[in-house]
Amino acid sequence: MKRHLLTMAALVCLVGTAACGDDVAPSKTNNGNNVNNVNNSNNANNSNNANNSNNANNVNNSNNANNSNNSNNTNAAECGNGVVEGSEICDGDCPTSCDDSNACTTEASSGSADTCDAVCAYTNITACTDDDGCCAPGCNTTNDNDCSPTCGNGVLEGNEVCDGDCPASCDDQDACTVDTSTGDATMCDFVCTNTAITMCVNDDGCCPSACDATNDNDCTPMCGNNVVEGNELCDGNCPASCDDQNACTADSSSGTAQGCDLVCANTPITACTDNDGCCAPGCNANNDNDCSATCPNGQIEGNETCDGNCPTSCDDQNACTNNVLTGDPNQCNVACTYPPITACTNGDGCCAPGCNANNDDDCAPICPNGIVESPETCDGNCPTTCDDNVACTVDSSTGSAATCDLACTNAPITACISGDGCCPSGCTGMMDADCAVPPTVFRINDLDIRDPHFFANVFICVDITNTAFGQDGVNPLFQNAIQTDADSDGLLDLSLGAVFQPLNQSGAGGTVTFQEMDCTAPMAGTSCSPTMGGTAVPLSYTNQTTGTCLAPVAGTTRPYTPGPNTATAPCFSTAAQTITLTVAGIALTLNDAQLGATYSGNPATSLTNGLVFGFLTEADAEAVTLPADIPLVGGSTIASLIRGYSTNCASGSDMDIHPTLGDGWWMYLNFNASQVTYTP
């Protein structure tokens, strides 16, 4: 704002120390109350007229400039001396222009520099007028184009996007947009942006179309899309089994795969129980022998063998023990053990218990010790007679039982001689009267292993004795081979028979040959003949008209159903003998083997309740590998399929111990047989 004339005049009076009480307004020349008494010589006391209502403008009283109490002021004001005096408003500093460079004022001037009364007056512009260069107070760009936009005046102007109505929030209540803002309400450029969400982000309340509950927890799970989401426990990958192979959990399941909520519960075992294979939390070696003791604490506890006093070496100076240092001092389980050497190993200096000269060259042959060792021919099993009850052999012996070298020779009779009870191969009734009676032959038409069972790991450990996952097991393979001609060679694939020559059903017994045969297909109406080069084992047999002829060895069977047969009277059984049973190309050596069955009919037309059994040693079972083309188990050893062998998948054991042969299995096979036409 510009200073007014009176204000400037008052300031001039103060700076110049002039007596400005009378002649303040020099323009009023006709004031009858001495307003313009510039030359009044009698105003000696006008120095105190500053407040005199009649002398308000006597600022130029030439007689009172410096003589406030002098009635005879002789010094008059002189314009141009550069001193503002008397009623002068300026002197030497008078304005030459009244332009204050302010577009919002109008300028006016009065007086002149020549009379030392030049004065500028400035009036504020208040009207809103375009193109006057002034934005007056209260104006804005909507009514005065000289104004600039002003944020906060409640008027939307220029580049402003809001003014007084700027949004307080950019939330559009749509969870699938990102609400952002730019600018500032105080700058009137506050702008909201609501951008569609496409990224899969948890907890933003939005599930974009390409997302699911696995990568965006705002999405709703959908069962059947092969993605495990939300509360789903599985989706396309539901477990087929809940067995976690962990002894310390009880395995169970709940839910279904169709509901995507199939879940395995493997509940931790919490009870402290000995011998359950689990050391549950909170248990210890003192109340659960499945736990290990705490080590080290200087105290031997639980299964610890030492604690702070653990040995560093072991040697008992005994060639027949192994010096074994086991464990770790940090585990408090270091121990010296001297397990007896049980392996029969050549050249280790030890003849271990149970070993003999046959399997350990550190052992010397001992007679008798129940084991036939070279050069022995028998030991504890020396025959009391060399009569094999086979009419077609000549029986003789050498050595003695006392020296373990008794040996029987049963030389086959080949000569056609009547009256010796033998009809050798190639002889006829015309050549040998003993050939008049034809042999009676029974072909096995059903053969099943009943004990032990076979187990194999086929995804899981399963019993493959009969069937597994719809595939034929061992017994169906036998049966298919017995009943069919798969290779279309005109012969049934597997034919085993018992050849009685002759059948002495009503007598004490005789000789029966257990042998491989070639039998024509189909099975109904088949006729058989000996297999060229096939197995033929002559066995002496005994008949019974009462009681049981043959039953399993006590304590060697398991509760498999059905179990081994028992041959009851009228029946026969053979003496114990080692035989090699060849079934479907698989040769099993059975020790102390016997064969027996019940006669059906008299004379018999079939054999029922048939039983073949013998002891299969672990070593012999390890030596037999199944053909690679057998389903499920091809390429496996027989031993690996029997429960109790070290690599078998099944728990428990079917293993037996033979009095002289050691570990192995008593093998029991049930059979039935029918009489067939036979050509020697």
C-alpha positions as CSV (number, residue, x, y, z in Angstrom):
1,M,0.0,0.0,0.0
2,K,1.3,3.5,-0.8
3,R,1.7,6.1,1.9
4,H,-0.8,9.0,1.8
5,L,0.1,12.6,1.6
6,L,-0.6,13.5,5.2
7,T,1.5,10.6,6.4
8,M,4.5,11.9,4.3
9,A,3.9,15.5,5.5
10,A,4.0,14.4,9.1
11,L,7.2,12.5,8.5
12,V,8.8,15.6,6.9
13,C,7.9,17.6,10.0
14,L,9.5,15.2,12.3
15,V,12.7,14.8,10.3
16,G,13.1,18.5,9.7
17,T,12.3,19.4,13.4
18,A,10.1,22.2,12.0
19,A,7.1,23.6,13.9
20,C,4.4,22.0,11.9
21,G,1.6,22.8,14.2
22,D,0.0,25.6,12.1
23,D,0.4,25.2,8.3
24,V,-0.2,21.5,7.6
25,A,-2.4,22.1,4.6
26,P,-0.9,24.8,2.4
27,S,-3.5,24.3,-0.3
28,K,-6.2,26.0,1.8
29,T,-5.2,29.6,1.1
30,N,-8.5,31.2,2.1
31,N,-8.9,29.8,5.6
32,G,-10.1,32.6,7.8
33,N,-8.6,31.0,10.8
34,N,-4.9,31.6,9.8
35,V,-4.4,28.3,8.0
36,N,-2.0,30.0,5.5
37,N,-0.5,32.6,7.7
38,V,2.9,32.0,6.3
39,N,4.3,35.6,7.1
40,N,2.4,36.2,10.3
41,S,5.0,38.0,12.5
42,N,2.8,37.9,15.6
43,N,2.6,34.2,16.1
44,A,5.2,34.1,18.6
45,N,3.4,31.5,20.7
46,N,2.3,29.3,17.9
47,S,4.8,26.7,18.8
48,N,2.2,25.0,21.0
49,N,-0.5,25.1,18.4
50,A,0.1,21.6,17.2
51,N,-3.2,20.5,18.6
52,N,-5.0,23.8,17.9
53,S,-8.1,22.9,15.8
54,N,-7.8,26.1,13.9
55,N,-4.1,25.6,12.9
56,A,-3.9,21.9,11.9
57,N,-2.2,22.6,8.6
58,N,0.1,25.5,9.5
59,V,3.1,23.4,8.6
60,N,4.8,26.1,6.5
61,N,4.6,29.0,9.0
62,S,7.8,30.8,8.0
63,N,7.9,32.6,11.2
64,N,7.8,29.6,13.5
65,A,10.3,27.2,12.0
66,N,13.0,27.4,14.7
67,N,11.5,29.8,17.1
68,S,8.9,28.1,19.2
69,N,8.8,30.9,21.7
70,N,10.0,33.8,19.5
71,S,7.3,36.2,18.3
72,N,9.6,37.8,15.8
73,N,10.7,34.8,13.4
74,T,12.8,36.5,10.7
75,N,14.0,33.2,8.8
76,A,11.5,32.3,6.0
77,A,11.5,28.7,4.3
78,E,13.7,28.6,1.1
79,C,12.7,26.1,-1.6
80,G,15.8,24.7,-3.4
81,N,18.3,24.8,-0.5
82,G,18.0,21.0,-0.1
83,V,16.5,21.4,3.4
84,V,12.8,20.7,4.0
85,E,11.6,23.7,5.9
86,G,8.4,25.2,7.0
87,S,5.6,23.9,4.9
88,E,7.9,22.2,2.4
89,I,7.1,18.6,1.7
90,C,10.3,18.0,-0.2
91,D,13.4,19.9,-1.1
92,G,16.0,18.4,-3.4
93,D,14.5,15.0,-2.9
94,C,11.1,15.6,-4.5
95,P,9.8,12.6,-6.6
96,T,10.3,12.8,-10.3
97,S,7.8,10.0,-10.9
98,C,5.0,8.4,-8.9
99,D,5.3,4.8,-10.6
100,D,5.7,2.4,-7.7
101,S,6.0,-0.6,-10.1
102,N,2.8,-2.1,-8.5
103,A,0.2,-3.1,-11.0
104,C,-2.4,-3.2,-8.3
105,T,-2.3,0.5,-7.4
106,T,-3.2,3.7,-9.4
107,E,-0.7,6.5,-9.0
108,A,-1.5,10.3,-8.7
109,S,0.7,13.3,-8.0
110,S,0.2,16.9,-6.7
111,G,2.5,19.9,-6.2
112,S,5.8,20.2,-7.9
113,A,9.5,20.0,-7.1
114,D,9.8,23.7,-7.9
115,T,7.6,24.6,-5.0
116,C,8.9,21.8,-2.8
117,D,5.4,20.4,-2.3
118,A,5.5,17.4,-4.8
119,V,3.4,14.5,-3.4
120,C,2.5,11.0,-4.8
121,A,-0.8,9.3,-3.9
122,Y,-1.5,5.6,-4.5
123,T,-4.9,4.0,-4.6
124,N,-5.4,0.1,-4.3
125,I,-7.2,-1.6,-7.3
126,T,-10.2,-3.7,-6.0
127,A,-12.1,-4.5,-9.2
128,C,-11.6,-7.9,-11.0
129,T,-10.7,-6.7,-14.5
130,D,-9.1,-8.7,-17.3
131,D,-5.8,-7.5,-18.8
132,D,-5.1,-4.7,-16.3
133,G,-2.1,-6.5,-15.0
134,C,-3.6,-6.8,-11.5
135,C,-5.2,-9.6,-9.7
136,A,-7.1,-7.7,-7.0
137,P,-7.9,-9.2,-3.6
138,G,-10.8,-11.6,-3.9
139,C,-10.3,-12.2,-7.6
140,N,-9.2,-15.4,-9.3
141,T,-8.5,-16.8,-12.8
142,T,-12.2,-17.4,-13.4
143,N,-13.1,-13.7,-13.3
144,D,-9.7,-12.0,-13.9
145,N,-7.2,-13.3,-16.4
146,D,-4.5,-11.3,-14.6
147,C,-4.7,-13.8,-11.7
148,S,-2.7,-17.0,-11.3
149,P,-4.2,-20.2,-9.9
150,T,-4.2,-20.2,-6.2
151,C,-4.5,-23.5,-4.3
152,G,-6.8,-23.3,-1.3
153,N,-9.2,-20.7,-2.6
154,G,-11.9,-23.3,-3.2
155,V,-11.9,-22.5,-6.9
156,L,-10.7,-25.0,-9.5
157,E,-8.2,-23.1,-11.7
158,G,-5.5,-23.6,-14.3
159,N,-3.8,-27.0,-13.9
160,E,-5.4,-27.7,-10.6
161,V,-7.2,-31.1,-10.4
162,C,-9.0,-30.2,-7.1
163,D,-9.3,-27.3,-4.7
164,G,-11.3,-27.7,-1.5
165,D,-12.8,-30.9,-2.9
166,C,-9.6,-33.1,-3.1
167,P,-10.5,-36.7,-2.1
168,A,-9.6,-37.8,1.4
169,S,-9.0,-41.4,0.2
170,C,-8.3,-43.2,-3.0
171,D,-9.9,-46.5,-1.9
172,D,-12.4,-47.5,-4.6
173,Q,-13.6,-50.5,-2.4
174,D,-12.4,-52.9,-5.2
175,A,-10.0,-55.5,-3.8
176,C,-8.6,-56.2,-7.2
177,T,-7.2,-52.7,-7.8
178,V,-4.2,-51.0,-6.4
179,D,-5.2,-47.6,-5.1
180,T,-2.5,-45.0,-5.3
181,S,-2.3,-41.2,-5.4
182,T,0.0,-38.5,-6.7
183,G,0.3,-34.9,-5.8
184,D,-0.9,-33.2,-2.6
185,A,-4.2,-31.7,-1.6
186,T,-2.3,-28.7,-0.3
187,M,-1.0,-28.2,-3.8
188,C,-4.3,-28.9,-5.4
189,D,-2.8,-31.6,-7.6
190,F,-4.0,-34.7,-5.7
191,V,-4.9,-37.5,-8.2
192,C,-6.2,-41.1,-7.5
193,T,-5.2,-44.0,-9.7
194,N,-6.9,-47.5,-9.3
195,T,-4.8,-50.0,-11.3
196,A,-6.1,-53.6,-11.9
197,I,-4.1,-56.2,-9.9
198,T,-2.6,-59.1,-12.1
199,M,0.1,-60.3,-9.8
200,C,-0.6,-63.2,-7.3
201,V,-0.1,-61.6,-3.9
202,N,-1.2,-62.9,-0.5
203,D,-3.5,-61.0,1.7
204,D,-4.4,-58.3,-0.8
205,G,-8.1,-59.5,-0.9
206,C,-7.8,-60.1,-4.7
207,C,-7.6,-63.4,-6.6
208,P,-6.6,-62.5,-10.3
209,S,-7.8,-65.0,-12.9
210,A,-4.3,-66.5,-13.4
211,C,-3.8,-67.2,-9.7
212,D,-4.7,-70.0,-7.3
213,A,-4.6,-70.6,-3.6
214,T,-1.0,-71.8,-3.7
215,N,0.4,-68.5,-4.8
216,D,-2.4,-66.2,-3.6
217,N,-4.2,-66.9,-0.3
218,D,-7.1,-64.7,-1.5
219,C,-8.1,-67.4,-4.0
220,T,-10.6,-70.2,-3.1
221,P,-9.2,-73.7,-3.3
222,M,-10.6,-76.0,-6.0
223,C,-10.4,-79.8,-5.6
224,G,-9.5,-81.7,-8.7
225,N,-7.2,-79.1,-10.4
226,N,-4.0,-81.0,-9.3
227,V,-2.9,-78.1,-7.2
228,V,-2.9,-78.5,-3.4
229,E,-4.6,-75.3,-2.2
230,G,-6.0,-73.8,1.0
231,N,-7.4,-76.5,3.3
232,E,-6.7,-79.2,0.8
233,L,-4.4,-81.8,2.0
234,C,-3.7,-83.3,-1.5
235,D,-4.9,-82.9,-5.0
236,G,-3.8,-85.4,-7.6
237,N,-1.0,-86.5,-5.3
238,C,-2.9,-88.1,-2.5
239,P,-0.8,-90.8,-0.8
240,A,-1.5,-94.4,-1.7
241,S,-0.1,-95.6,1.6
242,C,0.3,-94.0,5.0
243,D,3.2,-96.2,6.1
244,D,6.0,-93.8,6.9
245,Q,8.4,-96.6,7.7
246,N,8.9,-95.0,11.1
247,A,8.7,-97.2,14.1
248,C,7.9,-94.3,16.3
249,T,4.6,-93.4,14.7
250,A,1.2,-95.1,14.6
251,D,0.1,-94.8,11.0
252,S,-3.6,-94.0,10.1
253,S,-5.5,-92.0,7.5
254,S,-8.6,-89.8,7.2
255,G,-10.5,-88.1,4.4
256,T,-10.5,-89.2,0.7
257,A,-8.6,-88.4,-2.4
258,Q,-11.9,-87.4,-4.0
259,G,-12.4,-84.8,-1.3
260,C,-8.8,-83.6,-1.6
261,D,-8.6,-84.2,2.2
262,L,-6.9,-87.5,2.4
263,V,-4.3,-87.2,5.1
264,C,-2.0,-89.5,6.7
265,A,-1.7,-89.3,10.5
266,N,1.6,-90.7,11.8
267,T,0.9,-90.2,15.4
268,P,4.0,-90.1,17.5
269,I,4.3,-93.0,20.0
270,T,4.5,-91.6,23.5
271,A,4.5,-94.7,25.6
272,C,7.8,-96.0,26.9
273,T,7.7,-99.6,25.9
274,D,10.6,-102.1,25.6
275,N,11.3,-103.8,22.3
276,D,8.8,-101.8,20.2
277,G,11.7,-100.3,18.1
278,C,10.8,-96.8,19.2
279,C,12.3,-94.5,21.8
280,A,9.4,-92.1,22.4
281,P,10.0,-88.5,23.6
282,G,10.5,-88.4,27.3
283,C,11.7,-92.0,27.5
284,N,15.2,-93.1,28.4
285,A,17.4,-96.1,28.5
286,N,16.2,-97.0,32.0
287,N,12.5,-97.3,31.1
288,D,12.7,-98.2,27.4
289,N,15.4,-100.4,26.1
290,D,14.9,-98.9,22.6
291,C,16.5,-95.7,23.9
292,S,20.2,-94.8,23.9
293,A,21.7,-93.6,27.2
294,T,22.8,-90.0,27.7
295,C,26.5,-89.6,26.9
296,P,28.8,-88.5,28.4
297,N,27.9,-88.1,32.0
298,G,30.4,-90.3,33.7
299,Q,27.8,-92.9,34.4
300,I,27.1,-96.1,32.5
301,E,23.4,-96.4,31.9
302,G,20.9,-98.2,29.7
303,N,22.7,-99.6,26.7
304,E,25.9,-97.7,27.3
305,T,29.0,-99.9,27.5
306,C,31.3,-97.2,28.8
307,D,31.2,-93.6,29.8
308,G,34.6,-91.8,30.3
309,N,36.4,-95.1,30.4
310,C,36.0,-96.4,26.9
311,P,38.7,-98.8,25.5
312,T,40.7,-97.9,22.5
313,S,41.7,-101.4,21.3
314,C,40.7,-105.1,21.6
315,D,42.7,-108.4,21.4
316,D,42.0,-111.6,23.2
317,Q,44.8,-113.6,21.5
318,N,42.2,-116.3,20.4
319,A,42.4,-117.3,16.7
320,C,38.7,-118.4,16.8
321,T,37.3,-115.1,17.8
322,N,37.0,-111.8,16.0
323,N,38.5,-108.9,17.9
324,V,35.9,-106.2,17.4
325,L,36.0,-102.7,18.7
326,T,32.7,-101.0,18.1
327,G,31.1,-97.8,19.0
328,D,32.3,-94.2,19.7
329,P,33.5,-92.7,22.9
330,N,31.3,-89.7,22.1
331,Q,28.3,-92.1,22.0
332,C,29.4,-94.1,25.1
333,N,28.9,-97.3,23.2
334,V,32.5,-98.4,22.8
335,A,32.8,-102.1,23.5
336,C,35.2,-105.0,22.9
337,T,33.5,-108.0,21.7
338,Y,35.0,-111.3,20.8
339,P,32.4,-113.1,18.8
340,P,33.3,-116.6,18.0
341,I,34.2,-117.1,14.4
342,T,31.2,-118.9,12.9
343,A,32.0,-118.6,9.3
344,C,33.7,-121.6,7.8
345,T,36.6,-119.8,6.1
346,N,39.7,-121.4,4.6
347,G,43.1,-120.3,5.8
348,D,42.0,-118.2,8.8
349,G,43.6,-120.6,11.4
350,C,40.3,-121.4,13.0
351,C,38.0,-124.4,12.7
352,A,34.9,-122.7,13.9
353,P,32.2,-124.6,15.8
354,G,29.9,-126.3,13.3
355,C,32.5,-126.2,10.6
356,N,34.1,-129.3,9.1
357,A,36.7,-130.3,6.6
358,N,34.2,-129.9,3.8
359,N,33.8,-126.2,4.3
360,D,36.9,-125.1,6.2
361,D,40.4,-126.4,5.4
362,D,41.4,-125.5,9.0
363,C,39.4,-128.4,10.2
364,A,40.5,-132.1,10.2
365,P,38.0,-134.8,9.3
366,I,36.4,-136.3,12.4
367,C,34.8,-139.7,12.5
368,P,32.2,-139.8,13.7
369,N,30.8,-136.3,13.9
370,G,27.7,-136.7,11.8
371,I,29.2,-135.0,8.8
372,V,30.6,-136.7,5.7
373,E,34.1,-135.2,5.1
374,S,36.5,-136.2,2.5
375,P,37.7,-139.0,2.3
376,E,34.7,-140.3,4.3
377,T,31.8,-141.8,2.5
378,C,29.4,-141.6,5.4
379,D,29.4,-140.3,9.0
380,G,26.5,-141.0,11.3
381,N,24.4,-141.8,8.4
382,C,26.1,-144.9,7.2
383,P,23.6,-147.3,5.8
384,T,22.8,-150.4,7.8
385,T,22.0,-152.2,4.6
386,C,22.7,-151.5,1.0
387,D,19.4,-153.0,-0.2
388,D,17.7,-150.2,-1.9
389,N,14.5,-152.3,-2.5
390,V,14.9,-151.6,-6.1
391,A,14.6,-154.8,-8.1
392,C,16.6,-153.4,-10.9
393,T,19.9,-152.8,-9.1
394,V,22.6,-155.1,-7.8
395,D,23.4,-154.0,-4.2
396,S,27.0,-154.2,-2.7
397,S,29.1,-152.4,-0.2
398,T,32.7,-151.4,0.7
399,G,34.4,-150.0,3.8
400,S,32.7,-149.8,7.2
401,A,30.6,-147.5,9.4
402,A,33.3,-147.5,12.1
403,T,35.8,-145.8,9.7
404,C,33.2,-143.7,8.0
405,D,34.0,-145.1,4.6
406,L,31.0,-147.5,4.1
407,A,29.7,-147.1,0.6
408,C,26.9,-148.8,-1.1
409,T,26.8,-149.5,-4.8
410,N,23.5,-150.1,-6.5
411,A,24.4,-150.9,-10.0
412,P,21.6,-150.8,-12.5
413,I,20.7,-154.2,-14.0
414,T,20.8,-154.0,-17.7
415,A,20.6,-157.7,-18.7
416,C,17.2,-159.2,-19.5
417,I,17.1,-162.0,-17.0
418,S,13.9,-163.7,-16.0
419,G,13.2,-164.2,-12.3
420,D,15.4,-161.4,-10.9
421,G,12.3,-159.2,-10.4
422,C,13.7,-156.6,-12.8
423,C,12.6,-155.6,-16.2
424,P,15.5,-153.4,-17.5
425,S,14.8,-150.7,-20.1
426,G,14.8,-152.3,-23.5
427,C,13.6,-155.7,-22.3
428,T,10.3,-157.2,-23.2
429,G,8.2,-160.1,-21.9
430,M,9.6,-162.2,-24.6
431,M,13.1,-161.6,-23.4
432,D,12.5,-161.3,-19.6
433,A,9.6,-162.8,-17.8
434,D,9.8,-159.9,-15.2
435,C,8.6,-157.5,-17.9
436,A,5.2,-159.1,-18.1
437,V,3.6,-156.6,-15.6
438,P,3.5,-153.1,-17.0
439,P,4.3,-150.1,-14.7
440,T,1.5,-148.1,-13.1
441,V,2.2,-144.4,-13.7
442,F,0.5,-141.4,-11.9
443,R,1.0,-137.9,-13.4
444,I,0.9,-135.0,-11.1
445,N,-2.0,-132.8,-12.2
446,D,-1.9,-130.3,-9.3
447,L,1.2,-129.1,-7.5
448,D,1.3,-126.3,-4.9
449,I,3.9,-124.9,-2.5
450,R,2.3,-124.7,0.9
451,D,5.2,-123.8,3.2
452,P,7.2,-121.6,3.3
453,H,5.5,-118.8,1.3
454,F,7.4,-116.5,-1.1
455,F,7.5,-112.7,-0.7
456,A,8.8,-110.0,-3.0
457,N,9.0,-106.3,-3.0
458,V,6.7,-105.2,-5.8
459,F,6.1,-101.5,-4.9
460,I,5.3,-103.0,-1.4
461,C,6.3,-106.3,0.2
462,V,3.7,-108.8,-1.0
463,D,3.1,-112.6,-0.7
464,I,3.6,-113.9,-4.3
465,T,3.0,-117.6,-3.5
466,N,-0.4,-117.5,-5.1
467,T,-1.3,-114.1,-6.7
468,A,0.0,-110.5,-6.4
469,F,-1.7,-107.5,-8.0
470,G,-3.7,-109.7,-10.4
471,Q,-0.5,-111.4,-11.6
472,D,0.0,-115.2,-11.3
473,G,2.2,-116.1,-8.4
474,V,4.4,-119.2,-8.0
475,N,1.6,-121.8,-7.6
476,P,-0.4,-120.6,-10.6
477,L,2.7,-120.7,-12.7
478,F,3.2,-124.3,-11.7
479,Q,-0.4,-125.1,-12.5
480,N,-0.3,-123.4,-15.9
481,A,2.7,-125.4,-16.8
482,I,1.1,-128.6,-15.7
483,Q,-2.1,-128.1,-17.6
484,T,-1.2,-126.2,-20.8
485,D,1.1,-126.4,-23.8
486,A,2.2,-122.7,-23.9
487,D,5.0,-123.3,-26.5
488,S,2.7,-125.4,-28.7
489,D,5.1,-128.3,-29.1
490,G,2.4,-130.8,-28.5
491,L,3.5,-131.6,-25.0
492,L,2.3,-130.3,-21.7
493,D,4.9,-127.8,-20.3
494,L,5.5,-129.6,-17.0
495,S,5.0,-133.3,-16.3
496,L,6.2,-135.0,-13.1
497,G,5.2,-138.6,-12.3
498,A,5.4,-141.5,-9.9
499,V,6.2,-144.7,-11.8
500,F,5.4,-147.9,-9.8
501,Q,7.0,-150.9,-11.4
502,P,4.9,-152.8,-10.4
503,L,2.3,-151.1,-8.2
504,N,2.4,-153.3,-5.1
505,Q,-0.6,-151.7,-3.3
506,S,-1.6,-154.7,-1.3
507,G,2.0,-155.7,-0.3
508,A,4.6,-154.2,2.0
509,G,5.9,-151.8,-0.6
510,G,8.4,-151.7,-3.5
511,T,10.1,-149.2,-5.7
512,V,8.6,-146.0,-7.1
513,T,10.5,-143.8,-9.5
514,F,9.9,-140.0,-9.2
515,Q,10.7,-138.6,-12.6
516,E,10.2,-136.1,-15.4
517,M,8.0,-137.2,-18.2
518,D,6.9,-136.0,-21.7
519,C,3.0,-136.0,-21.8
520,T,0.9,-135.1,-24.7
521,A,-1.5,-132.2,-24.8
522,P,-4.3,-131.7,-23.9
523,M,-4.2,-132.9,-20.4
524,A,-7.5,-134.8,-20.8
525,G,-6.5,-138.2,-22.3
526,T,-2.8,-137.5,-22.1
527,S,-0.2,-140.3,-22.6
528,C,3.3,-140.1,-21.2
529,S,6.8,-141.4,-21.7
530,P,10.1,-140.8,-19.9
531,T,11.9,-137.5,-20.7
532,M,15.1,-138.2,-22.5
533,G,17.9,-137.1,-20.1
534,G,15.3,-136.0,-17.5
535,T,15.5,-136.6,-13.7
536,A,14.5,-140.1,-12.6
537,V,15.0,-140.8,-8.9
538,P,14.2,-144.4,-7.7
539,L,12.7,-144.4,-4.2
540,S,11.8,-147.3,-2.0
541,Y,8.3,-147.0,-0.6
542,T,6.3,-148.6,2.2
543,N,2.5,-149.1,2.3
544,Q,0.2,-148.6,5.3
545,T,-3.4,-149.7,5.7
546,T,-3.9,-147.7,8.9
547,G,-2.7,-144.5,10.4
548,T,-0.6,-141.7,8.7
549,C,2.0,-142.5,6.2
550,L,3.6,-139.0,5.8
551,A,3.1,-135.7,7.7
552,P,5.2,-132.5,8.1
553,V,8.2,-132.5,10.4
554,A,7.0,-131.2,13.8
555,G,7.7,-127.6,14.5
556,T,8.7,-126.7,10.9
557,T,5.4,-125.3,9.5
558,R,3.7,-121.9,9.8
559,P,0.0,-121.1,10.0
560,Y,-0.4,-120.6,6.3
561,T,-3.8,-121.6,4.9
562,P,-4.1,-124.1,3.3
563,G,-1.2,-125.9,5.0
564,P,0.7,-129.1,3.9
565,N,-1.2,-132.3,3.4
566,T,-1.1,-135.4,5.6
567,A,-1.1,-138.7,3.7
568,T,-3.4,-141.1,5.5
569,A,-4.2,-144.8,5.0
570,P,-4.5,-146.5,2.6
571,C,-1.3,-144.8,1.7
572,F,2.4,-145.1,1.0
573,S,5.5,-143.1,1.8
574,T,9.1,-143.2,0.6
575,A,12.3,-143.4,2.6
576,A,14.3,-140.2,3.1
577,Q,16.6,-139.4,0.3
578,T,18.2,-136.4,-1.4
579,I,16.4,-135.6,-4.6
580,T,16.6,-132.8,-7.1
581,L,13.1,-131.6,-7.9
582,T,13.0,-129.8,-11.3
583,V,9.8,-127.7,-11.6
584,A,9.3,-125.3,-14.5
585,G,13.1,-125.2,-15.2
586,I,13.9,-124.5,-11.5
587,A,16.0,-127.2,-9.9
588,L,15.6,-127.5,-6.1
589,T,17.9,-129.9,-4.2
590,L,15.9,-131.3,-1.3
591,N,17.7,-133.1,1.5
592,D,16.0,-135.9,3.5
593,A,13.2,-135.7,1.0
594,Q,10.1,-137.9,1.2
595,L,7.1,-138.5,-1.0
596,G,3.8,-139.9,0.1
597,A,0.1,-140.0,-0.8
598,T,-3.3,-141.7,-0.2
599,Y,-4.3,-144.4,-2.7
600,S,-7.7,-143.7,-4.3
601,G,-9.2,-147.0,-5.5
602,N,-7.9,-150.5,-5.3
603,P,-6.1,-150.8,-7.5
604,A,-5.5,-147.0,-7.3
605,T,-6.5,-144.8,-10.2
606,S,-5.3,-141.6,-8.5
607,L,-3.3,-140.4,-5.6
608,T,-4.7,-137.8,-3.2
609,N,-3.4,-135.9,-0.1
610,G,0.0,-136.1,-1.8
611,L,2.9,-134.5,0.0
612,V,6.5,-133.9,-1.1
613,F,8.9,-132.4,1.3
614,G,12.7,-132.0,1.9
615,F,15.2,-129.6,3.4
616,L,16.5,-126.8,1.1
617,T,19.7,-125.3,2.5
618,E,20.3,-121.6,2.5
619,A,23.4,-122.1,0.3
620,D,21.4,-124.1,-2.2
621,A,18.6,-121.6,-2.2
622,E,21.1,-118.8,-2.9
623,A,22.6,-120.7,-5.8
624,V,19.2,-121.0,-7.7
625,T,18.3,-117.9,-9.8
626,L,14.8,-117.7,-11.3
627,P,14.6,-117.2,-15.1
628,A,14.4,-113.5,-16.1
629,D,11.1,-113.9,-17.9
630,I,9.2,-115.0,-14.8
631,P,6.8,-112.1,-13.9
632,L,7.4,-110.2,-10.6
633,V,10.5,-112.1,-9.5
634,G,12.6,-112.9,-12.6
635,G,16.3,-112.8,-11.9
636,S,15.9,-113.2,-8.1
637,T,17.4,-116.0,-6.2
638,I,15.1,-118.5,-4.4
639,A,16.7,-117.5,-1.1
640,S,15.8,-113.8,-1.5
641,L,12.1,-114.7,-1.9
642,I,11.8,-116.7,1.4
643,R,10.9,-115.0,4.6
644,G,13.8,-115.1,7.0
645,Y,16.5,-114.5,4.5
646,S,18.6,-111.4,5.1
647,T,17.4,-109.5,2.1
648,N,13.8,-110.6,2.1
649,C,11.3,-107.8,2.5
650,A,8.8,-109.6,4.8
651,S,9.0,-109.3,8.6
652,G,9.3,-112.5,10.7
653,S,11.0,-115.6,9.6
654,D,10.1,-119.0,8.1
655,M,13.7,-120.3,8.4
656,D,14.4,-123.7,9.9
657,I,17.6,-125.3,11.3
658,H,18.6,-128.8,10.1
659,P,20.4,-130.9,12.7
660,T,23.4,-131.3,10.4
661,L,22.9,-129.0,7.5
662,G,22.4,-125.7,9.4
663,D,20.1,-122.9,8.2
664,G,17.6,-123.4,5.4
665,W,13.9,-124.2,5.0
666,W,11.8,-127.3,5.0
667,M,9.9,-127.1,1.7
668,Y,6.4,-128.6,1.6
669,L,4.5,-129.2,-1.7
670,N,1.0,-130.6,-1.9
671,F,0.0,-132.7,-5.0
672,N,-2.7,-134.8,-6.5
673,A,-2.0,-137.3,-9.4
674,S,-4.0,-139.3,-11.9
675,Q,-3.1,-142.6,-13.6
676,V,-2.0,-142.1,-17.2
677,T,-1.1,-144.3,-20.2
678,Y,2.6,-144.8,-20.1
679,T,5.1,-146.0,-22.7
680,P,8.5,-146.9,-21.1
